Amino acid sequence: MNTLQYFTSLESAVSSLFGEETKMEQTRQLSGGDSNEAYGLTLTDGKCIFMKSNSKENLSFFTAEAAGLHAIARTEAIGTGRNLPDSWIGFFRDCRLAPQFQDADRYFEREDRKKILRLLDHLDEILVEPQKPSLLHGDLWAGNVITGNDGRAWLIDPAVSVGHAEADIAMTELFGGFPPVFYDAYKAAAPMQPGYERRRDVYNLYHLLNHLNMFGRMYLPEVKYVVGRALQSL
């Protein structure tokens, strides 16, 4: 698709969503993000919207994200869900940590691999099954919470799954954290189970490994530190 076709298609999409009289007034490319191009669009009706762009071969990125956002919106809260016959610890081990460790194998030495296997084998001695499974945002750091035109907070860029609510709260503490009032309000609504601080680092190990695989060995020391610290408690 050439540039003219692209913007004609975009104009059509804007009109279908916001009305035939609504057009694009200004388009600016935004920084940030790793998988998509990001833009801020100013419309003739005064609305400012955020848009992500990718090739049509990656359409599934957006359909999966839309489904996740819809699921989050239906809960009207973070950390609510329905009872499901799933094993959270098994899922976190087999579908989160193990694949990331495998992708990062080139960074580890023999002794590191022994520690990793021990951690995975004893994960059920650190993590706990949730009393009630929760719908997780999956990437809940400060950069994925924005203020909308209405002044309210909005969540973006989810990686939705079902599991323990602690996993989302742990992620909020990984890269700078949220304001103290956020944690006070959360704990008032849903008190944390004892031992959360120990589990938090293991939850965030998944994100650290993901960053190690995406951005390189600058994250390796922290990954090794978390693995070693987790093993000390076994």
N, C-alpha and C positions, 0 to 999 in steps of 0.2 A: 504494500500500500504506500503510495507516495504521500508527500506532505499535504497536498491539496485534498486528496481523498481522506486522509486522516482527520483533518480539521472539519471537513464537510460531515463526516460520520459523527464527530464529536458534537458539532452543532445540532445535528439531528437528535442525538441522545439527550442533550440538554433540553431541547424543545419538548421531547416526549415526556421528560420527567417533571419539568417545571412550567410547561405551557408554551403554546406556539409563539407567544409574544416575547418570551424570554430568550435572550441571546448572550453570548460570551462578550464581555466588555474588556477583560484583561486576562492574560495567561502568563504565569511565571513558573519556571522550573524551581523545585525545592531540593535542598540537599538532604542527605540522610537516606537510610534504607539500603538494602544490599541486593534484592532480587528484582525490584521494579523501579521504573522512573516515576518521580512524584511531581505533581503540579498543584499550584493553587489557582483556582479559577474565580474571577469576580464576574458576577452576572449583572445584566441590566436591571434586574429587580432589586439589586443591593445585596443579594446573598453572596457569601464567600464559601466555596466548597473545596474539598480536598479530593484529588483524583490520582489514582495509580495507573500506570500504563505498562503493558508488556506485549509480547508477540502472541498471536492467536494460538500458537502451539501450547502456550501456558495458560489457556483459559481455565483449566482446572484449579489453578491457584486461586482465582477469584470466586469460582463457584463454591469451593470448600470454605473460603473465608466468609462468604456471604451466609452460608449455612451456619457457621460458627457464631457470627454476629447475631443472626436471627435467634439461635438457641439461647445466647446470653440475654438478649432483649426480652425474651419470653419469661425469664426468671425474675426480672426486675431487681436482681441483686446478685452479688458475687457469693459463691459458696452455697448454692441450693441445688438440690437434685432429687432423684427418686432412687429407691432401693433397687440395685441391680446385682445379679449373681456373678459379679466379677471379682478376681483377686488383684487388689491394687498393688501389693508388693511385687507380685509376679509380673504384672504389666510394667511397673517402673523398672524392674530389673531387665526384663527381656526386650522391651520395646523402647526404652529410654536409655539406660546406662550402657547395656551390653553393646548395642550397635555403635554408640559413640566411642566407646573404648576400642572397638574393633577398627573403626575408621582412623583412630589416632594411634594405632599400634606402632607405627614407625617412630614415635617419640619415646617409647618406653624401652627400658632395658629388662633383662631377665628378672631381676629382683622386683622391679616395678610390676611386672606381669603377675608374679606370685601374690603380691599384695592386692592387686586388682581382683584376681580370682577369689581370694579369701573374702574380700569385701562383698562380692556378688553372692558367694555361697552363704554368707551370714547376714544378708540384708534384712532378713526377718527378725533379727535381734536388735535392729536399730529402728526401722520404720514400723508403723502400726497400721492395721487395717482401719479405715474410717468407719465410725458407727453408722454414718449415712453418706453414701457417695455424693460428690458435688460436681457440678459442671465447672470446669476450670477454663480460665482464659488462656493459660498456657505460656504467655510471654508478658506477664504483668509487671513491667518496669515503668519508670516515670515517663519515658519517651512515648509510651503507648496509651497515655491518658492525656487528653487534650481538652481545652475549654471551647465549647461551641459558641455559635452566634447568640444562643439563648443564655449564656453565662453558666451553663451546667457542664459538669464533667462528662466526657464521653470516652469509651474504650475503643481502640483501634487495633489492627493487626493481631488478631487472636490466632492461637494454635490450639484449638479446642479439643479437650478430652474429658473423660470422667475419672475422678479419683479422690484424693484427700485434699480438703480445702487448704491445708497447710502448705501445699506445694505452691499455690499462688501467693500466699502471704510471704513465704520464703523468698520468692522471686522479687517481691517489692523491696526487699532489704539488700539485694545483691549489688546494684549499681547506684549507690547514693541514698536510697531509701525514700520514703514518703514522709510528709510532716507528722509530728507526734500525734496530732489530733486524729489522724487517720487510724493509727494503731489503737488509740484510746477508744475510739468509737467501735472499732471492730471487736476488741476484746470485751467491751460492754455487751455487745450483741451475741458474741460467740466466744466464750473464754477458751484460751489455748490449753491443750492437754499438757500435763507435765512432760518435760523432756523435749519440748519443741526445739530449743536452741541446738541440741545435738542432731536432731533430724533435719533442721534447716540447712545445714551445710551439705548434707547428702543430697537433698533436693536440688540445691544450687549447683552441685557437681555436674548435673546434666547440662546446665546452661554454660558452665565453664568449659566442659568438653566440647560443646557445640561451637563455642568461640575459638577453642584451640583448633578445631578442624576447619573453621572458616577463615581465621585470621592469623594463625601461626603460633609459634612456640612461646610467645610472650605470656600465654596463659598456662604454660606447662608447670611452672613452680607452684602456682596456686592449686592446680589439679592434684599434684603430688602431695601438697600440704594437706588438703582435705581428705585424701585417701588415707594418709598416715594418721591423721587425727581421728578419723572414724574407727580405724583399727585399734587404736589405743583403748577404746571403750569396750572392746569385745572381751 
